[in-house]
Amino acid sequence: MGPNPVWQAEALTDLMPLEPGLRILDMGCGTALSSIFLAKEFGVEVWATDLWVKPDENLRRAAEAHVEDQVHPIYAEAHALPFAEDFFDALISIGAYHYFGTDDLYLGYYSRFVKRGGQIGIVQPGLAEEHETLPPPHLEPYWKWDFCAWHSPAWWQRHWEKTGLVTVEVADRLPDGWRDWLQWNEACGHDSGTPGREEAQMLRADGGRTLGLSRVIARRNSQALRGA
């Protein structure tokens, strides 16, 4: 359901270390591959939350990986999360946050579920820099309207820090992220018998000039701010 979620989770946890026993929200987890990876690799407890994939499917995958006691599948919409405030030690989202998090007010809702001082991390498709007009001419044949939710690391840093709720510690592009994205598309295309997938063609045409994977890590500020 997007560029390889395990590769993205690895890239995120390179700079966002996790310790056994921590409670993690994996928001928009899709088929829970990132949740299973985090549980097996770091010994954390993960609430694998998604709207598009049913919990029984993700529980089956967790059981097959022998982490059903650590991975808790949740079926929920991003604006109606069934968790207590300050419950999680860290919030993670792989390839999904741009579907709901571009709203100026969303971080105020989302950040309340992590403890003060806890981290929030995302990795997802993004741009090298913002453009006055989209799409860039060389990407026009491939562009879809919802790609407007892809943003640069600098955009995400401003978007989060303007709230005063978090301090961004990392905002960058994954080195060769576009190549990982392309490799994933080619592998999926080969498995499905359609190696010339349009997204892969788009990535080849771009060659990393515009598209890649954005990584952003922030920490929830300890000072409580007044809000609606």
N, C-alpha and C positions, 0 to 999 in steps of 0.2 A: 504493500500500500504506500509506495513511495521509495526513494533511494534507501538502500539497505539499512534498516533500523539498528542492526547490531553494530555496524561500522560507525554510525552516527553516535550511538550510545558510548562506544569506546572513546571516540573523540571528545565527547562531553566529559566523561569521567577521568580523562587524562588531566583535566584542570579542575575537576570538581570531585575530589576524592570522597569515597563513601566507606563507612565502617560497618562491621557486622551489627545487626540489630536495629539499625536506623529504620524509621518509617518513611517510605518514599511514595509519593503520588506520581504515577506515570500517566500523564494526561493525554488522551487521544492515542492510546497505545496500539490501536489497530488489532492485529492478530497476536498481540502480547509477546512478540519475540524480544523486544527490548526489555520487558518486565522479567521474562525468564532469564535473559542474560544477566541483568542486574542481580537477581536473586542468587544465581549460581556463582557468579564471579565475586560478589562482595558480601554475600550472606545477609543481605538486607531483606526487609519485609516490604512488599510492593502492592499497592492498590492499583490494579491494571484497569484503567477507566476509559471507556469508549462508548460512543453512541451508535456506531455503524456495525460493530461486531458483537454478537450476543455472548453473554458471560459463560454459558455452558460450553461454547466452542473454545474459549480461552482457558477455561478450567481443564478441559480435556488436554490441551497442549501443555499446560503446566504439570498435569499429572504424568504425561508421557516423559517430561523432563525431570520428574521426581522432585518438583518444588511446589507441589500443591499446598503445602503448609505455609509457604512464604508468599505466594502470589494469590491475591484476592481479586478476582474479576468483578468489576462493577459496571453496570449499564446506566449511564447518566449523560445528560446534556451539559455542556460546559458552563451554562449559567444557572444550573440547578444541581450543584454538587452536594451529595448527602453526607458531608463530613463536618466534624466539629472544628471551630476555629482553633488555630495553634496546634493542630493535631500532628502535622507532618514535620519531619526534620528537613526534608528537601522536596521541592517540586521539580519534576522533569517532564519535558515534552519533546518528542522526537518526530519531526516532520509534520506537525499538526497545529502548532500554536497560531499560525497565521490565519487559520480558519475562523478563529474567534477572538484572538488577542490584539487585533489592530484597532479595536474600539478604544477610545481615549480613557474610558472608565473601567475597562475590564480588569486591569491590574489591581485596582482597588478592591475588587471582589476576590480575585484569585489569590492575592498575596495573603489574605487573612487566614488561609488554611495552613501556612507554614509558620513555625515558631519564629519569634523575633530573633534576628541573627542567623536564621536559616537561609539556605540558598535556593535560588530559582534558576533553572538552566534550560535552554532550548537549543536545538540544532534543526535546521530546515532549509529548504530551497530559498535562495535569496539573490540579490543583486550586488555587484561590486560597488556601485554607487547609485544614487537616485538620479532619475532622468526627468527633465521638464515635460517631455512628451514620450508616451509609450505607444507602441513598442519601438525599440531601436530599429532602424531600417533593415538591418541584416536579419532580424528575427521576425519581421512582419509576416512572412508566410506561415509561421508556426504559432503565432501568439494567440492565446485564448484570453477572454476578458477577465477571468478570475486570477490570472497571473499578476494582476494589479496589487494583490496582497503580498507579493514577494518584495522584500525590502533589504536594504543594506545593513550591515552591522551598526554603522553610525546612526542610521534612522532608528533602529531598535533602541540604542543607548539613549537617544534623546526622548524617544517615546516613553521609556520606562522612568528615566530620571526626572522628567518634568513633573511627575506626580509627587516627588519628595518621599515616596514610600520605600524606595530601594536605592542601593548604590551599586552601579554596574562595575564589576571587577574585570570582566573579559567581554570584548565585542570585536570579533574578527571573522575572517573567512577561513574555512578549513583548507590547509595546503592541498592543492590538487583535488579539492572536493568535487569539482565538475567532472574529473576523470572517474572518481568513484561512482558518481551519479550515472555517467555514461556506461560504465562497466556493468552496473546493476541493470540498466535498461537493456543492454545487449544480451545479458544472461537471461533475463525474463523473456525477451523476444525470441531467443533461441529455443527456450522451453516451450513457448506457445506456437512456434513455427512461423513467427512473423518478425524476423531479425531486423527489418527496416522500419521499426516503430518511429512514428513522427517525433516523439520526444527525443529519441536518440539522434535523429537527423538534426534537430534543433541544437542539441549540445555540440555535435560535431561542427555545425556551421558557426557556432559562437566561439568555440575553442577556449573557453574560460575568460573571454573578454568581459562579459556582462554577467553570466550566470555562474552560480556555485552554491556552496552550502554555508549559511551564516550560523555562527555560534555565539551565544550571548549567555553570560552567567552573572547573576546579581545576588546581593544579599539583602534581606529585609532589614530595614533600619530598626533600631531598638526604640527610638523615640516614636511614640504614638502621635498621629496627626488627626486632626478633626476632619470628618468627611460626612457625606450624605448617608 
